[in-house]
């Protein structure tokens, strides 16, 4: 299918409805934020069926979206800022921060495309056109000096509406991203009756508590750290896994290991790790890695509330030679991932911050993710399908170009709830063909 272009109808900027004196002050980044200066924006969105209600008016709907967005930005005002950099001489370094005085606000785009919901959801692979449902295509976080830190793109389909949200990954991690999305939906539902939200964000970024709120990077020029990877063409497919299938997998893995402590997510990640490794035909004597994104909020002592707005995500990993990963059972792989998660606690987290402060660095995709690794990102625990915006429950969660490479797996809650999950898998075409034929994985898939 040759997809038509997404055409922009209107484009504007939205500012917080009310601005406090605090919202006009510079906001400094934590080490967790600065790590991501060269990664992509987070791009996730929701596909809805157009309302059958004859009273529905797209102009009124967009006005309500903008008004509720402005009210929500009153609480999440960092999203209306831009980045600024101060170059320091002694020692040579750069100080990157959020500058609310240097920004027209958050961007809001209204667009349209001559496609149906079925054109998006029926194909086996996610159509490439979906990447055009998001603003800031291929942008890295450092681009937030010139680009908005947040951009909303509302795309009208023939029989649907897609709300795509791109947010700078230095400003948010997945937990904070969906915290904002949930708060915006809550504000929209209130229809201007109040200006409060149930979970106000904690904007103080001094985490761990007592750390220096102003951290510089040891560079003299952007060319020393900016990395713009040019990813090869990938196949991207979403697999649906039922709660029954996942429960059976968890029981099987725990039975293999004579334990009850291995989680559903660890069990599933172990299977994906094995099956992707097998699909790639990695030589037996080469090392493979499975990276798991992990939320540090509850692992710090004292714990940090989920309302903390910023980055507190880290990666833990299981490693194995390809031979031992494939010769042993899925339980063997799951134990390695389980141990990596269990051993990641307050002491390890704080030591990693101390090490970073002594020798700061930023994530570069080319060096961080090799061709033998699998990266499990996002979380099925995020509240995605409660964001309705008066359109009813979304049909699907979809993502943009951002942070996709061979071996990237993104976890979503299943639309049916009850513990079901969706897996968005990105692989090179030849690897995806082999992965689709792997019975260990496909036996788990709830084919639709």
N, C-alpha and C positions, 0 to 999 in steps of 0.2 A: 504494500500500500504506500503510495506517495502522499505524505502528509502535507497539507497546506501550511503556510506560515501563520504564526501567532501575530496578530496585528494589534498594536497599541492604540487605544481609543483616547485615553486621557492619562495624565501623569502629574502628580502634585506631591507636596511634602506636608506632613502632619506633625504638629508640635504638641507637647503636653497642654492639657486644657488649663491647668493651674501650675504656676512655677514658683516654688519656694526659693529662698535665698540659698539653701543647701544645693538645690538642683543647678545653680549657676556656677558652682565651684568645680575645679578640675577633679577628676576621678583617676586614681592611680591603680595600676595593675599589680596583681600578686604574681609570684613565680609561676603558679599554675596557669595563669592567663598568658604570660609572656612566652611560655613554651610553644604556643600555637600561632605565633605571629606569621608564619609562612604556610599554615594549612588553609584549607578552604572554609568559606562560610558554611554554617549548617543550613541545609535546604530540605525542608519537609513540608508536605501539604496534604490537604484533604479534598477528595473528589465527592461531590454531592449530586444527587438527581435534582433537576430543576423542579421547583414547587408546582404542583398542579392547580394550586389556588389561583383563580382568575384575578384576584386582587394583587398578586405579587407584581411589584414594579422594580425593575433593576436599578433605576435611579434612586428610589427611596432606600432600597437595600444598601447601595453603595454609600449613601449619605449616613445611614445608621452605622455601617462599618467604620467609616471615618470618625464619626462622633464618639463611638465607643472606644476606638483606638486612641483618640486624643485623651479621653478620660483615663484609659489604662496607662498611658505614658506618663500621666501625673505621678503614678507610683513607680514606674519603671523608666525614669527619666534618662538613665545612661543610654538607652536605645535611641534617643533623639540627638545624641552628640556625634562628633567626628573624632578621629585620632589626630593628635599633634605630637611632634617630636622636638625635643630640645637636645642639641649636641653639646656635650660637656667636655672640657679640655683636661681636667685633672681629677682622676685619670681619664683618658679618652674613652668616652662611652656615649650612649644615647638613652634619653629618658622618653619613653613613649607613654602617653596618657590620653584619657578621654577629655575632650574640650567642648563643653556645651556652648561656648561662645563662638565656636567656629563651625556652626552647622545650621542648615535650613530646616533640619528635622528628619524624621523617618520618611522614607519614600512610599508612595501609594500609587500603584499602576492598575488601570482597568484595561483589559485586552479581550480579544475574542479569537476564536478559531472555528473553522467549518468542519468540525468533527463531532461525533456522538460519544456518549459514555461507552457504548459497546466497542467503538474504535479503539478506546484506551484499554478496556478490561478484557476483551475477548482474545487478543493475540497471546500466544504462549510467552513471548518475551515482552517486557515493558517497552512500548514504542519510544524511539529516540525523541519524538516531539515533546514528550513529557519534560525534558530538560528545559524546553522553552517556556514552561509554565512558571519558571522562577527567574527573578532578577539576579544580577551579579553572577552571571555565568562565568565559570572558571576563575572568579576573583579569589585572591588570597586575603587573609585578614589585614595584612599591612596596607592593602588598598583602601582601607577605611579612612585613610587620610583624605582621599578624594571622593569616595563612595559613602553612601549612608551606611550606618552600622546595622540598620534594619530596613528591609524593603518588603512590602506586601504586594503580591501580584494576584489580582482577581481575574480569572479567565473565564469568559462565557463560552460554553460549548453549545451545540444545537439543543441538547436536552439536559445539560448539566452545568455546574459551576465548580471551578477549582480555586481554592484559596491556598496559594503558595507563599511560604514565609522564609525569607533568607535573613539569617542573623549572624553577625560576626562572631567567630568561635573564640576570640579573645574575650568577648563580653559574656558569653554563656557556654555552659556545657549542655548536655542533653536534658538533665534535670531542670536547669534554669530555663532552657528553651521551651519545654512543655509547661513549666510554671507560668511563663508569660502567656502562652497560647490559651491555657485554661483560664487565666484571669481575664483575658480579652473576651473570651466566650461568655464568661460570667457577667462581665460588664455589659456586653451586647444584650444578654437576656434580661437585664434589669431595666432596659429601655429608658435610661436616664433617671430612674427613680431614686438612685443613690450614687454616690461617688466613691463608695468603699468597696473593697474586695475582701474575700474571706481569708486570704493568705498574703498579707503584705510582704514584699521582698525585704530581705536583710541585705543592705547595700554596702556595708562596711567590709572591705576586702582584706582586712588584716587577719589572715588565716595562715598558719596557726595563730591563736590569740597572742598578742604581744609582739608579733613580728614587725619588721620595719615596713611601713606602708608605702615607702618610695624605693623602688628597685630599678636600677639601670642595667642595660645590656652592654657587654664589653665590646662594642663595635664602633667604628668611626664612620662607616658608610653602609647604606642599605645593601649594596652589592655583596657585602661579606656574608650575608645570611639569607637573602631572598632566594627562594627556590620555586620555580614554576614547572612542575612536572608535566610532561605531555603524554598522557596515558594512551595506550593503544586502544583500538576499538574492542569493546567488551560486549558480551551478551549479559543481559540483566533479566533475571526471572524471579518471580515471587512464588514460593511454595507454601501451601496451606497445610498446617498440621493440627489435627483435632486434639482436644483435651484427652480423649481416650487413648489415642496413639502415644501421646507424650507420657501419660501415666504408666502405660505398659513399658515404655522405654526406661523410665526411671526405676520401675520395679525390677526390670531385667538387669540393669547395670548394678543396682545395689545388691541384688542376689548374687551376681558374679563376684562381687567384692566382699560378700558376707558382712554388709553394713546397711545402715539406713540413712547415712549422713550426706550422700551425694545428691545434689539438687537436680531438678529437671533441666535447668539451663546448662549445668556442667555435663550432664549426660548427653544432651543434644549437641553441645559444642564438641564433645569427644567424637561423636559420630561424624559430624561435618569435617573435623580435622582429618580423620582417617580417610573419608571418602574423597575429599579434595586432593589429599596426598596421593591416593591411588589413581585418581583421574589424571593427575599431572605426570604420572609414571616417573616419579622422582627416584633416582638411583638409591639402592638400599643403604649405601654407606654415607648418604648425605643427611645433615640435620634438618629437621622440620620444626616449626614453631607454631603454636596456637596462642594468639594474644586475646585477652579478655579485657574489655573496658570495665573498670570497677569504680564505684562511687565511694569516695573517701569520707563523705559526711558522717555516716554512722560508725566509721572505723576509727575516727579520731577520739581522743579522750581529753576533755569532755566532747561528746558528739556535737556535730554542727547540724542545726535544723535544715530540713529539706528546703526551707524558704531562702536559704543563703543563695544570693544571686551572683553567680560568677562561675569559675571553673574549679571543681574539686574532683576531677576524674583522673584516673591513672590507669596504666596498663599492667596487668600481671600476665605471666606466660607459662605455658608448659612446653618443654622441649623434648625431643626424642629423635633418634635416628630413624629414617624411613622404614628400615627393616623391622626394628623392634615395635614401632607403632602399628605396623600392619600384621606382624606375626602374632602379636598378643591381641586379646579381645578388647572390645570397646570399654569394658570396665577398667582395664589397665590404663587406658588413655584418660578416662574420667578421673581416676585417682590422682593423676599428675595435675590435672586442672584443679581438682578439689584442694589439694595440698597448697597450690599456688595461692588460691583464694584465702584459705584458712590462715596462712602464714603472713598475710598482708594486714598488719595492724598498726596501731598508733606509733609504736617505736620505729617500724620500717618506714612509715610515711614521713615522720618528722626527720629521720636521718636522710631521706632522699631530698627533702627541702634544704637541709643544711649542706649537703653535697652540691646541690645546684647553686646555692648562694656563693659557694667558694669557687665554682667553675660554671657559670651560667652558659646554657646552650639553648638552641631552638630545634624543634622537630623538623627534619627534612625527610620527605617521603622516600627519596631515593636511597638514603642510608638507613632509614628506620624500618621500612617494609621490603623484605627481599622476596624473590620469586618462589621461595619454599614456605612462606608463612601464610597463615589464615588470621584474619582480624575480625573478631566478633564485636560489633558495635551496637549502640542504642540499647533499648531494654523493653521487654514485653510488659514491664511494670508501669511504664509511662501511660498517663491517661490521655489517650488520643481520640477515642470515639465519643467522648462526652462533649466535644467541641462541635456544637450543632449550628449556631448562628441562625436559628430560625428555619433551617433547611432540613431538619430531621437528621437522622444518623448518617454519617458519611459512608459511602460505598467502599472506599479504599484509602489507605495511606500510601502516598508515593513520594519519591525523593528526586532531587535534581542531580546535576553532574558531580557535585561536591564530594571529594574524598573517596572516589571510587577507583578501584584498581583490582587486578586479578587476585582473588582471594578475599575480597571484602564481603562480609556477611552482616546485614543489618536486621535486627530483631524488632518485630512489632507485635503488639497484642493482636490476636485474631478478632475479626469483626464479631464473631459469635460469642466472644467472652468465654467465661467458664474455664479459663486456663488454656485456651487454644492460642496458637502463635502463627505468625506469618514470617517467613524468612526471605529476605531480599538478597539473592546471591549474585555476585558479579564475578565472572570468569572469562578468560580468553575463549573464543568460540570452540576450539578443539577440546579444551578442558571441560567446558559445559556439556558438550556432547557425551563425553565419557561419564561425567557426574550424573547426568540424567539417566544413564543406563546402569548406575550402581544400585544394586538391589538392597544393600544395607541401608542406604538413605531412602530410596524410593518406597521401601516397605513402610516407612513412617508417614509418607505424604498422603494427605487427604485429597485425592484427585477430585477436581470439580469440573 
